[in-house]
Amino acid sequence: MTPAEFNLHLPDTISCGAVFSSPHSGRDYPSAFLQKSVLDAVTIRSSEDAFVDQLFMSATHHGAPLLAASAPRAYVDLNRAADELDPSVVEGVRQIGSNPRISSGLGVIPRVVSEGRAIMNGKITASEAKDRLERFYHPYHAQLRDLLHTSRAAFGKVLLVDCHSMPREALTNVSGRFGRMPEIVLGDRFGSSCDSLFVDEIEAALSDAGFRVARNTPFAGAYITQAYGRPSSGQSCLQIEVDRSLYLDEKNVVKLEEFDDVRQRLGRVVAKICEMTCWPTQLAAE
């Protein structure tokens, strides 16, 4: 099976300046990749943001597009720079300087899934790595840039909401408000990727929906927030990490009964995000 380049979900009319992105929810595993992997079909999904695209799908009902990965994170990581290639994974690559993501096995072509479990033995060729990037990575980012450009041209500014999930174990030593473990972590790279007013409003909406919220710990945002978050130029980017254990049996990668409740609660937050980005169009302003 060959995945599509990406999955683009559009509203009937784009009526707000929000764009939603889910770069790690891809679950179309190429059969040849699965055959080469040393992991079973469930374990290989352990670093996947399973069903996150579905959690945020209501964006299209409120006038915002949702771009979701089709290829899985274990195959190609869309939340990395294209040149973050791991010499332990790709033949002929020489690492220049220190890169903690590559060192931990989480480059653009990952070496491991969660808990440091190796995906395959040996390396892939440079041509195979290039093929993965050309087929999935570059089309995804080209589409994302196009969505941001379109919304920014229409509304004068744009808010990119980068949607993710995080394993429960990542939160073990993290305290949110009142010393309790958070359920949502907002990442704005410590104020550099998103207008603080947006972050404040979204945190308030999440709290109103019953979620415990923290900021930037343990996840402050990775490549997408860094590359696309330019609030001084009218382009903000905020990463939202949802505790997987709220809606997912993490061991078996299946939805819990609570999935619909979490989806509906997040849906209210999505509606608020779209409402707060219903800015006058530039055409109307002229």
N, C-alpha and C positions, 0 to 999 in steps of 0.2 A: 504494500500500500504506500502510495506517495502522497503526503499531506499537501493541501493547498498552501499557497504562499502565506496566507493569513486569513482570518475571518473578520470581515468588516460588517458591523451592524449599524445601519443608518436609520434615523427617524424619518417620518414622512417629510418633515421640514426641520432643518436645523434652526432652532429658535433661541439658542443661548450660546454663551461663549465658553462652555465647558467641553472638554474632550476627555474621554475615559480610555485608558490603555490597560491591557492585561497581558503582559509579555511572558508570563511563566505558567499560564493555564493550558498551554498546548498539550494535547493528549493523543495525537495521531502518530504513533510510533512506527517508523518504517520497518517492514518485516526483516530486511537484511540487517538492520541495526540491532534488532532484538536477537537475531540468530548469533551475532558476533559478541553480544554482551555476556558477561559471566553472571549477571544478576537475573533473578526470576522476574516475571512480568509484573509483580506487585512491588517488589523492592525497588525496581528501577524508577518507579513513580514517586519515591519518597521525597524528592526535592521539587516535585511539581506543585504548583499552586492550584491544587485540584478544585475545579468548579468555581473558581473565583470569578470567571467571566459570567457565570450564571447569577452569582450574588449581586453583580452590578448591572445586569442586563436591563433593568428598568430605566436606565439612562435614556434609552431610545424612546421611551414613552413620554419623556419630559423634554424632548428636543435636542438631545446630545448624542453624538456618535460614540460607539464603543469599538475599539480595535483590539482584537484578541489574537494571540499566537495560535497557530495550528501545530507546528512542530514542537516537540517537548523540550523542556529546559535541559534534560540530560543529553540531548542531541546537539542543540545550539542555544546559547544563552543570549537572548536579545537585550538583556540588561547589563551588557558589558560593552566595552569598546571593541571595534572590529579587530584591532591589532593586539588584543590581550590573548595571544596564543601561547599555549603551554608547551615547552620543549619536551616534556614527558609524554605528551599526547600526539603532537604533530611532528612528523619527520622534517629535518632540515631547519627547524626553528631555533634561533639563538635568542635567549632572553637578555635584554639590555636593562640593567638596573634592577631594583627590587620592586616587586608587585605582590602585595599580600594575597590578592585574590588568586593569582596564578599559583603562588606558593602553596595555597590551601587546596588546589585542585579545582578551582572554580573560575577558570578563564572562560573565554567565549565558546570554546569547545571543551566542556568540562571533563575532568579526569575522574571525579567522584560524585556520588549523590550524598544525601544526608548521612551523618555519622562517619564520613570519610570512607565509604565503601566504594571500591574501584568499579568503574563501569565495564571496562574490558581489559584484556591483557594486550600488551604491546602498543604500537602506535598506528595512527592512520597516516596516509600520504598527504603531502601538502596540497595535492590536487583535490583530494576528497574534502579537506578542510575548506578550500576555496569554493568548492561546489556547494557545501552547506551554507556558507555565507552568501553566495550569489543567489541561491534558490530561496532562502528564508530570511536571513538577517537584513540584507540590503533592501529587499522589497518592503519589509515591515517598517523599517525606519523611513524609507521614502514615502510610504503611505502616511505615517505619523506626521512627518514634516508637512505634507500636503494638507492634512486635516488642521494642523495648527495654523498654517498660513491662511487657509480659507476662513477659519473662525476669526483670526486676528484682523484680516482684511475687512470682514463684515462688521465686527463689533469694536475694533480698535484695540482690543486686548483679549487674552485667552488664558484659561486656567486648565492645565493638564493634570488630571487625577490619575496617578499611577497605582494600579490596584494589585495587591499581593496578599499572600497569607504566610504565616510563620508557625513553625512547630512550637508546641506548648513548652518543650524543654528549653527553648531559647529565652523564655520569660522567667525561669526559675529564680534568678537573683535580681529581678527587676521590680521596682515598686512604683506605682503610679500615685494618684492622689490618695491621701489618708493611709499610705503605706501598703495598699493592696495591689496585687498583681494586675497589670493592665490587660485588657482584652483587645485593644486597638492601639497601635503605635503610629503616630503621624511623623513623617520624616520630611523636613524642609532644609536639610543640611545646615542645621543650626541657624536658620534665618536667611540663608543665602539664595534659596531656590524659589521661594514663594512669598508673596505679599503677606505680611503678618496678619492683616485684617481677614484674609481668607482662612488662614490657619485658625484664628480665634473663632470665627463663625462655624467652621466645620467641626472643631472640637466641641463647641457648645451643642451643635446638632447631634453629634454622636452621644454626648452625655445625656441629652434629652431623650434619646432613643434607648437609654439604659445601659450603654457601654462604659466601661472604665477605660480611660484614655491616658496615654503618656506621649511624650514627644522625644524623638531622636535617640532613644535608648530602648533596645539595643540596635535599632536600625534607623539611620539618619537619611537614607537615600543612597542609591548607587549611580550607575552610569546615566540612566534616563533623567533623573532629577538634576544631575550635574550638567548634562549636555543641553537640556531643554529649559531648565529653570533660569530665566533672566528677568526677574520682576521689574528691574529698572527700565527694561525695554517693553514692558507690557505683556510679558509671557511668563506666567508663574507655573510652577510644577510642584505638586505635593504628593508624596508617597503615602499610601494607606496600607498598613499591614494588619490583617485580621488573624486572631488566634484560631488556628485550624481546629483545635479541640472543641470549639463552640459548635461546629457544624459537621465535623468529619471524624470518622473512625480512622485515625492516622495509620494504624498498623495495617489495615486492610484496604485503605483508600476507598471507602464507601460513605455515602451521606448518612448522617444521623437523623433521627426523627426531628431534631431541632433545626434542621436545615431551613425549612420554610419560614420558621419564626425569625431566624437570623437574616434571611433574605428580605423579609418584609421590613424588619427594623432598619436594615441598611438602605432599603428602598426609600424610606422616609428621609434619610440623610441625602441620598442621591437627588431626591426631589428638591430638597433645600439648596443643594449645590447648584442645580439648574436654575432654580428661582433667583438665587443671588447673582447669577451671571447672565440674567436676562437684560443685558445692557441695550440701549438704543443702537440701532444699526448706523454705520457711518453714512450710508445713503440717506437715511432719514435725517441725520444730524446736518447734512449738507443742504 
